[in-house]
Amino acid sequence: MESLFINLSQAFTAWLMSLGLSAGWADALLLAVQWTCIVAIVTLNITILIWLERRVSSFFQERLGPNRVGPLGCFQTVADALKLLTKEDIVPSAADKLIFKTAPALFIIVAVMLYAVIPMGDGMQVVDLNVGLFYFISIGSLSTICLFMAGWGSNNKWSLMGALRAVAQMITYEIPLAFSLLGIVMITGSLRLSEIVEAQSGVWFIILQPVAFLVYFIAATAELNRGPFDMPEAEQELTGGAYTEYTGMRWALFFLAEYTNLVAVSALMSTVFLGGWQGPWLPSWIWIIIKTYLVMMVFFWVKWTFPRIRMDQLMSFSWKFLIPVSLGNILFTGAGIYFCKWMGWC
Amino acid sequence: MALDKDVELLSKNNVLVTAFEKIWNWGRARSFWALNYGCNCCPIELMAAGAARFDMARYGYEVIRAVPRQADLLTIAGPITVKMKPVVERVWAQMPEPKWVLAMGNCAISGGPFRDGYSVLPGTDSILKVDVYVPGCPVRPEALFHGLLELKRKVEEGQY
């Protein structure tokens, strides 16, 4: 069980080589298959995830949630997807057609790109970049551009306001997000995610870096546009934010990409803070799934517990609280490392 | 007339398209995302229908969109005044096909007590083609569910 997927990929490569392909071509084909699997798993996972969030949010509000379509209502999202697929596709005549149409596609591409560096198990990583963490942060911030494209291309005042909010919020929260991860990079001395996971074989980084974990969690919530920081899509004030003009499947792509981002960030969080794929008894790839789902449950919990905060509170919270705290965490970590060296503990 | 007969014959033989239409309708009937229009008492019942005791979410109809672009169902829950008429018409035009109208409450059905007023339209059907009428003053959540399930049956049978 442990090396099921690794054996599968090795068997696939060996089969391709036996057909007379060179090693380079076999690797390229293997990458293509891996990417297809990622896209398929992400899409299927999200149909479950949306149903799960609707059920979970219902339980928070003492309701039952969708339970009529299929067993426990688990085909509810399938029905929604079928409907969204067949809705009329409206492109407003005043919109910038090219930007309007490419924004959702780019958004989902960027979201799927995040999965390249996440270790999904022992040795199960599409590419093990030596700047994996940096890659994740930089690609994650690209989604700002897609949101702004959507808002600008729609040529609608609500869309533009939502997009401006998204840009302001994401740029603000990018800084504490990156700073909170710096403490871990200082301890492990590496940006490579597989090395960060291996460094946690003794003790998880959530114990060594609790402040960084909290700062990262808050900043990631804002980065994902999830409640209580869902300002860009604030339905009550901005009708629909940057997505106001999108119909049917184009809008669904945005939704899909947001959930894809959520899964990716949860996976990164369990990789960096919760020991990644490490765990007893079960195979490594099951451990990362369990941890990712647990982190996602906390995201759901936060979203359905707290009301949305105001835009100025959002900005001042980041600039006046999160950034000083994350900077202090870096200082404290550095002092701790020197103390350890001085005492001869590490 | 001859053309109509041809079309009928073709659509009878066109098994694939009708099968797909059935699948789409299965999905459509189970996910009405509503855009609500209302004045005072019927919307309160709408809130009750969405909240804990009645829970519209069981049928998957709890997604209330604030944007006409993402809505499938226009719930008219109140009298349409002459001043609001162009707004309702515009919102209806902004919704993507396929879309439905549900007239909720006596005011939306016929104008109710305001029927003879100078400023109120005598019912939603004077401007839009209504799919389901749900009478009541105001409508009980159970009646609203019955209306929604009737609409579901209608969509599943392809009568729209």
Chai-1 contact restraints between the chains, C-beta under 6 A:
chainA,res_idxA,chainB,res_idxB,connection_type,confidence,min_distance_angstrom,max_distance_angstrom,comment,restraint_id
A,S58,B,A57,contact,1.0,0.0,6.0,A-B,restraint_1
A,E62,B,A52,contact,1.0,0.0,6.0,A-B,restraint_2
A,R63,B,A52,contact,1.0,0.0,6.0,A-B,restraint_3
A,R63,B,D55,contact,1.0,0.0,6.0,A-B,restraint_4
A,R63,B,A57,contact,1.0,0.0,6.0,A-B,restraint_5
A,L64,B,D55,contact,1.0,0.0,6.0,A-B,restraint_6
A,L64,B,R58,contact,1.0,0.0,6.0,A-B,restraint_7
A,G65,B,A57,contact,1.0,0.0,6.0,A-B,restraint_8
A,P66,B,A57,contact,1.0,0.0,6.0,A-B,restraint_9
A,P66,B,G60,contact,1.0,0.0,6.0,A-B,restraint_10
A,N67,B,R58,contact,1.0,0.0,6.0,A-B,restraint_11
A,R68,B,R58,contact,1.0,0.0,6.0,A-B,restraint_12
A,R68,B,Y59,contact,1.0,0.0,6.0,A-B,restraint_13
A,V69,B,R30,contact,1.0,0.0,6.0,A-B,restraint_14
A,Q76,B,G60,contact,1.0,0.0,6.0,A-B,restraint_15
A,A79,B,G27,contact,1.0,0.0,6.0,A-B,restraint_16
A,A79,B,R30,contact,1.0,0.0,6.0,A-B,restraint_17
A,A79,B,S31,contact,1.0,0.0,6.0,A-B,restraint_18
A,D80,B,S31,contact,1.0,0.0,6.0,A-B,restraint_19
A,L82,B,G27,contact,1.0,0.0,6.0,A-B,restraint_20
A,K83,B,G27,contact,1.0,0.0,6.0,A-B,restraint_21
A,K83,B,R28,contact,1.0,0.0,6.0,A-B,restraint_22
A,K83,B,S31,contact,1.0,0.0,6.0,A-B,restraint_23
A,T86,B,W24,contact,1.0,0.0,6.0,A-B,restraint_24
A,K87,B,P96,contact,1.0,0.0,6.0,A-B,restraint_25
A,E88,B,P96,contact,1.0,0.0,6.0,A-B,restraint_26
A,E88,B,E97,contact,1.0,0.0,6.0,A-B,restraint_27
A,I90,B,P96,contact,1.0,0.0,6.0,A-B,restraint_28
A,E235,B,A66,contact,1.0,0.0,6.0,A-B,restraint_29
A,T239,B,A66,contact,1.0,0.0,6.0,A-B,restraint_30
A,T239,B,V67,contact,1.0,0.0,6.0,A-B,restraint_31
A,G240,B,A66,contact,1.0,0.0,6.0,A-B,restraint_32
A,G240,B,V67,contact,1.0,0.0,6.0,A-B,restraint_33
A,T244,B,V67,contact,1.0,0.0,6.0,A-B,restraint_34
A,E245,B,R69,contact,1.0,0.0,6.0,A-B,restraint_35
A,T247,B,R69,contact,1.0,0.0,6.0,A-B,restraint_36
A,T247,B,P96,contact,1.0,0.0,6.0,A-B,restraint_37
A,W251,B,Q70,contact,1.0,0.0,6.0,A-B,restraint_38
